[in-house]
Amino acid sequence: MLWKPICDQKSDKAQFNFCANPDAALAFTVLFGLSFCVHVLQSFTFRKRFCWVVCMAAAWEFVGFATRVYATKDQLKDTTGSVASILVLLAPLWVNAFVYMVFGRLVYYFLPDQKIGGIRAVNMAKWFVWLDITAFLIQLTGGVLTTLDEDVKTIKLGLRLYTIGIGVQEGFVVLFLGLAIRFHWKMVKGHGRIDRGNGWAKLMYTVYGTLAMITVRIIFRLCEFADGNVNNKLATTEVYFYVLDAVPMWLALVAWNIIHPGLVLEGPESEFPKKPSRREKNKVKRANKEAKKAMKLEERERRHHRKHTHRRIHSDADGILLSDRGVMV
């Protein structure tokens, strides 16, 4: 064992509901750390900027378990236990957001109309990410409430909020799954860009596997916190946390290491159109202003030319009339 932890579950100062094992925390720190390093390397290798999201997921898990290792040494001191818990509780939301972003690019890359269920790929990715952020904020509020105050009512309120947050998250997952199945069906029926290969299938099965791991983890957390009782068997037995939370999230991250989106989504058409930078916007504005000035100047010259021509015509007409009357002009 890394060290003999100091713990007393009967104490009010206990950071965990069990005597946390430092060796298990260290093992998962290494596992998540390795996945994080590989994800960072892959994001640069494949030049996929949106992969910073999955890097954040692995980073939060890594830091969460690293702080958990430190917290296991003396579990009667308020050190990093709260930070570790919040990071591990919220890290899966980054994985969820990454799945939405990958799927949006799959639709954009493989479907000719770049739509699914009547929703454009770019908009769909944005909407689901914002829905994920909503779930994130609810869970964050609940997680913070469970660590800020030792009052039982406050802790129970925090647990209820967190439970609502993960319930909302799972609801969005189910809604998203309907669109994913619709995309899969269209591709199988040959309605997609088959000339771009069948790599979409590998990514879709990875999406399904990731959603399954997230669902396992959500069900575990729902069962753990649903009744607001922090002393039930799931909450007081550490092995359940590792088997039903840590392992599924590690498997999800490793799955994206093995089947990386960069292996399938290749070329500029695999990315959403870039928004113009501020410099480009200013350049367009200046060009528009100059074009308007040129148009105004041209219009002014036209008016001047028409006015001058009109006067000359009248002058010539007057000369002709006077000539007809025998007056020399």
C-alpha positions as CSV (number, residue, x, y, z in Angstrom):
1,M,0.0,0.0,0.0
2,L,1.2,3.5,-0.9
3,W,0.7,4.6,2.8
4,K,-1.6,3.6,5.6
5,P,-4.5,6.0,5.4
6,I,-5.8,7.8,8.5
7,C,-9.6,7.5,8.5
8,D,-12.5,7.2,10.9
9,Q,-15.9,7.0,9.4
10,K,-17.6,7.9,12.7
11,S,-15.8,11.3,12.7
12,D,-17.7,14.4,11.4
13,K,-14.4,15.4,9.7
14,A,-14.3,12.4,7.5
15,Q,-13.9,13.4,3.8
16,F,-15.2,10.1,2.4
17,N,-18.0,7.8,3.3
18,F,-15.5,5.0,3.4
19,C,-11.8,4.5,4.1
20,A,-10.5,5.5,0.7
21,N,-7.8,3.3,-0.8
22,P,-4.7,5.3,-2.0
23,D,-3.5,2.5,-4.3
24,A,-6.7,2.4,-6.3
25,A,-6.7,6.2,-6.6
26,L,-3.1,6.1,-7.7
27,A,-3.7,3.4,-10.3
28,F,-6.6,5.4,-11.9
29,T,-4.5,8.6,-11.8
30,V,-1.9,6.8,-13.9
31,L,-4.6,5.3,-16.3
32,F,-6.4,8.6,-16.8
33,G,-3.0,10.4,-17.1
34,L,-1.9,8.1,-19.9
35,S,-5.1,8.6,-21.8
36,F,-4.8,12.3,-21.4
37,C,-1.3,12.4,-22.8
38,V,-2.4,10.3,-25.8
39,H,-5.4,12.5,-26.5
40,V,-3.2,15.6,-26.4
41,L,-0.8,14.0,-28.8
42,Q,-3.6,12.8,-31.1
43,S,-5.2,16.2,-31.2
44,F,-2.0,17.7,-32.6
45,T,-1.3,14.8,-34.9
46,F,-4.7,14.8,-36.5
47,R,-5.1,18.6,-36.2
48,K,-8.5,18.4,-34.8
49,R,-9.1,21.5,-32.7
50,F,-12.4,20.3,-31.3
51,C,-10.6,17.4,-29.5
52,W,-9.6,19.8,-26.8
53,V,-13.0,18.8,-25.3
54,V,-12.0,15.2,-24.8
55,C,-8.6,16.4,-23.5
56,M,-10.4,18.3,-20.8
57,A,-12.4,15.2,-19.9
58,A,-9.3,13.2,-19.4
59,A,-7.6,16.1,-17.6
60,W,-10.4,16.5,-15.1
61,E,-10.4,12.8,-14.4
62,F,-6.6,12.8,-14.0
63,V,-6.5,15.8,-11.7
64,G,-9.6,14.5,-9.8
65,F,-7.9,11.2,-9.0
66,A,-4.5,12.8,-8.3
67,T,-6.1,15.0,-5.7
68,R,-7.9,12.0,-4.4
69,V,-4.6,10.3,-3.8
70,Y,-3.4,13.2,-1.7
71,A,-6.7,13.3,0.2
72,T,-6.5,9.6,1.2
73,K,-3.4,10.2,3.3
74,D,-5.2,11.9,6.2
75,Q,-8.9,11.6,5.6
76,L,-9.8,13.5,8.7
77,K,-8.3,16.8,7.3
78,D,-10.2,19.0,4.9
79,T,-7.6,18.8,2.1
80,T,-8.5,18.0,-1.5
81,G,-11.3,15.5,-1.1
82,S,-14.0,18.0,-2.1
83,V,-12.1,19.1,-5.2
84,A,-11.5,15.5,-6.2
85,S,-15.2,14.6,-5.8
86,I,-16.4,17.6,-7.9
87,L,-13.9,17.0,-10.7
88,V,-14.8,13.3,-10.9
89,L,-18.5,14.0,-10.8
90,L,-18.4,16.6,-13.6
91,A,-15.7,15.2,-15.9
92,P,-18.2,12.8,-17.8
93,L,-20.0,15.9,-19.1
94,W,-17.0,16.7,-21.2
95,V,-17.1,13.2,-22.7
96,N,-20.8,13.7,-23.4
97,A,-20.1,17.0,-25.2
98,F,-17.3,15.4,-27.2
99,V,-19.7,12.7,-28.5
100,Y,-22.2,15.4,-29.6
101,M,-19.4,17.3,-31.5
102,V,-18.1,14.1,-33.2
103,F,-21.6,13.2,-34.3
104,G,-22.3,16.6,-35.7
105,R,-19.2,16.4,-37.8
106,L,-20.2,12.9,-39.0
107,V,-23.5,14.2,-40.3
108,Y,-21.7,17.2,-41.9
109,Y,-19.2,15.0,-43.6
110,F,-21.2,12.0,-44.7
111,L,-24.7,13.2,-45.5
112,P,-25.1,15.2,-48.7
113,D,-27.7,17.6,-47.3
114,Q,-25.7,17.9,-44.0
115,K,-28.9,17.5,-42.0
116,I,-30.4,14.9,-39.7
117,G,-34.0,15.0,-38.5
118,G,-34.4,18.3,-40.3
119,I,-31.7,19.9,-38.2
120,R,-28.5,21.2,-39.8
121,A,-25.3,19.5,-38.5
122,V,-23.7,22.7,-37.2
123,N,-26.8,23.8,-35.3
124,M,-27.4,20.3,-33.9
125,A,-23.9,20.1,-32.4
126,K,-24.3,23.6,-30.9
127,W,-27.8,22.8,-29.4
128,F,-26.7,19.6,-27.8
129,V,-23.5,21.1,-26.4
130,W,-25.6,23.9,-24.8
131,L,-28.0,21.3,-23.4
132,D,-25.0,19.5,-21.9
133,I,-23.8,22.8,-20.4
134,T,-27.3,23.2,-18.8
135,A,-26.9,19.8,-17.2
136,F,-23.3,20.7,-16.2
137,L,-24.5,23.9,-14.4
138,I,-27.2,22.0,-12.5
139,Q,-24.7,19.2,-11.4
140,L,-22.1,21.8,-10.5
141,T,-24.5,23.6,-8.2
142,G,-25.5,20.4,-6.6
143,G,-21.9,19.2,-6.2
144,V,-20.8,22.5,-4.6
145,L,-23.7,22.5,-2.1
146,T,-22.6,19.1,-0.9
147,T,-19.1,20.4,-0.1
148,L,-19.7,23.9,1.2
149,D,-21.8,23.2,4.3
150,E,-21.9,20.4,6.8
151,D,-25.7,21.0,7.4
152,V,-27.6,17.8,6.5
153,K,-30.4,19.7,4.7
154,T,-27.9,21.6,2.5
155,I,-26.2,18.3,1.6
156,K,-29.4,16.6,0.8
157,L,-30.5,19.6,-1.4
158,G,-27.1,19.4,-3.2
159,L,-27.6,15.7,-3.8
160,R,-31.1,16.3,-5.1
161,L,-29.9,19.0,-7.5
162,Y,-27.0,16.7,-8.7
163,T,-29.5,13.9,-9.2
164,I,-31.8,16.2,-11.2
165,G,-28.7,17.2,-13.3
166,I,-27.7,13.7,-14.2
167,G,-31.3,12.8,-14.9
168,V,-31.5,15.8,-17.3
169,Q,-28.2,14.6,-18.9
170,E,-29.6,11.2,-19.5
171,G,-32.7,12.6,-21.0
172,F,-30.6,14.5,-23.5
173,V,-28.6,11.3,-24.2
174,V,-31.9,9.5,-25.1
175,L,-33.0,12.3,-27.4
176,F,-29.6,12.3,-29.0
177,L,-29.7,8.6,-29.5
178,G,-32.8,8.9,-31.6
179,L,-30.9,11.1,-34.1
180,A,-27.9,8.8,-34.0
181,I,-30.0,5.8,-34.9
182,R,-31.6,7.8,-37.7
183,F,-28.2,8.7,-39.1
184,H,-27.0,5.1,-38.9
185,W,-30.1,3.9,-40.8
186,K,-29.6,6.5,-43.6
187,M,-26.0,5.4,-44.0
188,V,-26.8,1.7,-44.1
189,K,-29.5,2.4,-46.7
190,G,-26.9,4.1,-48.9
191,H,-28.2,7.7,-48.5
192,G,-24.8,9.0,-47.4
193,R,-21.5,9.7,-49.1
194,I,-20.3,6.1,-49.6
195,D,-17.3,7.4,-51.6
196,R,-15.8,8.6,-48.3
197,G,-15.5,5.1,-46.9
198,N,-17.2,3.2,-44.1
199,G,-15.2,4.6,-41.3
200,W,-18.4,6.2,-40.0
201,A,-19.5,2.8,-38.7
202,K,-16.5,2.5,-36.4
203,L,-17.1,6.0,-35.0
204,M,-20.8,5.3,-34.5
205,Y,-20.2,2.1,-32.6
206,T,-17.7,4.1,-30.4
207,V,-20.5,6.7,-29.9
208,Y,-22.9,3.9,-28.8
209,G,-20.3,2.4,-26.5
210,T,-19.5,5.8,-24.9
211,L,-23.2,6.5,-24.4
212,A,-23.6,3.1,-22.8
213,M,-20.7,3.8,-20.4
214,I,-22.2,7.2,-19.5
215,T,-25.6,5.6,-18.9
216,V,-24.1,3.0,-16.6
217,R,-22.4,5.7,-14.6
218,I,-25.6,7.8,-14.5
219,I,-27.7,4.9,-13.3
220,F,-25.1,4.2,-10.5
221,R,-25.2,7.8,-9.4
222,L,-29.0,7.9,-9.5
223,C,-29.2,4.8,-7.3
224,E,-26.5,6.3,-5.0
225,F,-28.1,9.7,-4.5
226,A,-31.8,9.4,-5.4
227,D,-33.1,9.0,-1.8
228,G,-30.7,11.7,-0.5
229,N,-29.2,9.1,1.9
230,V,-25.4,9.4,1.9
231,N,-25.0,6.3,4.1
232,N,-26.5,3.7,1.7
233,K,-24.4,0.7,0.6
234,L,-23.5,2.2,-2.8
235,A,-22.3,5.4,-1.2
236,T,-20.3,3.7,1.6
237,T,-18.6,0.9,-0.5
238,E,-15.7,2.3,-2.5
239,V,-15.5,-0.7,-5.0
240,Y,-18.9,0.4,-6.5
241,F,-17.4,3.8,-7.3
242,Y,-14.5,2.3,-9.2
243,V,-16.4,-0.4,-11.0
244,L,-19.5,1.7,-12.0
245,D,-17.9,5.2,-12.4
246,A,-14.2,5.2,-12.8
247,V,-13.9,2.1,-15.1
248,P,-16.7,3.1,-17.5
249,M,-15.3,6.6,-17.9
250,W,-11.8,5.3,-18.5
251,L,-13.0,2.8,-21.1
252,A,-14.9,5.6,-22.9
253,L,-11.8,7.7,-23.0
254,V,-9.6,4.9,-24.2
255,A,-12.1,3.9,-26.9
256,W,-11.6,7.4,-28.4
257,N,-7.9,6.9,-28.2
258,I,-8.2,3.7,-30.2
259,I,-10.8,4.9,-32.7
260,H,-10.0,8.6,-33.0
261,P,-12.2,10.8,-35.1
262,G,-9.1,12.0,-37.0
263,L,-8.8,8.5,-38.5
264,V,-12.1,9.0,-40.3
265,L,-12.8,12.7,-40.6
266,E,-10.1,13.8,-43.0
267,G,-9.7,16.9,-45.1
268,P,-11.2,20.4,-44.8
269,E,-14.7,19.2,-45.5
270,S,-14.7,17.2,-42.3
271,E,-14.8,20.4,-40.2
272,F,-17.5,23.0,-39.8
273,P,-17.0,26.2,-41.7
274,K,-14.8,28.6,-39.7
275,K,-16.3,31.8,-38.5
276,P,-14.5,34.9,-39.8
277,S,-12.0,36.4,-37.3
278,R,-12.3,39.9,-36.1
279,R,-9.6,41.0,-38.4
280,E,-11.4,39.4,-41.4
281,K,-14.7,41.1,-40.3
282,N,-13.0,44.5,-40.1
283,K,-11.5,43.9,-43.5
284,V,-14.9,43.1,-45.0
285,K,-16.4,46.2,-43.3
286,R,-13.7,48.4,-44.8
287,A,-14.2,46.9,-48.2
288,N,-18.0,47.5,-47.9
289,K,-17.4,51.1,-46.9
290,E,-15.0,51.7,-49.8
291,A,-17.5,50.1,-52.2
292,K,-20.3,52.4,-50.9
293,K,-18.1,55.4,-51.3
294,A,-17.2,54.4,-54.9
295,M,-20.9,53.8,-55.7
296,K,-21.8,57.3,-54.3
297,L,-19.0,58.9,-56.3
298,E,-20.0,57.1,-59.4
299,E,-23.7,58.2,-58.9
300,R,-22.6,61.8,-58.3
301,E,-20.6,61.8,-61.5
302,R,-23.6,60.3,-63.4
303,R,-25.9,63.0,-62.1
304,H,-23.4,65.7,-63.0
305,H,-23.0,64.2,-66.5
306,R,-26.8,64.0,-67.0
307,K,-27.2,67.6,-65.8
308,H,-24.5,68.9,-68.1
309,T,-25.9,66.9,-71.1
310,H,-29.4,68.2,-70.3
311,R,-28.2,71.8,-70.4
312,R,-26.3,71.4,-73.6
313,I,-29.4,69.8,-75.3
314,H,-31.5,72.8,-74.2
315,S,-28.9,75.2,-75.4
316,D,-28.7,73.5,-78.8
317,A,-32.5,73.5,-79.0
318,D,-32.7,77.3,-78.3
319,G,-30.1,77.9,-81.0
320,I,-32.1,76.0,-83.6
321,L,-35.3,78.0,-82.8
322,L,-33.5,81.3,-83.1
323,S,-31.9,80.2,-86.3
324,D,-35.3,79.4,-87.7
325,R,-36.4,83.0,-86.9
326,G,-33.5,84.4,-88.8
327,V,-31.4,85.3,-85.7
328,M,-27.7,84.6,-85.7
329,V,-26.5,82.7,-82.7
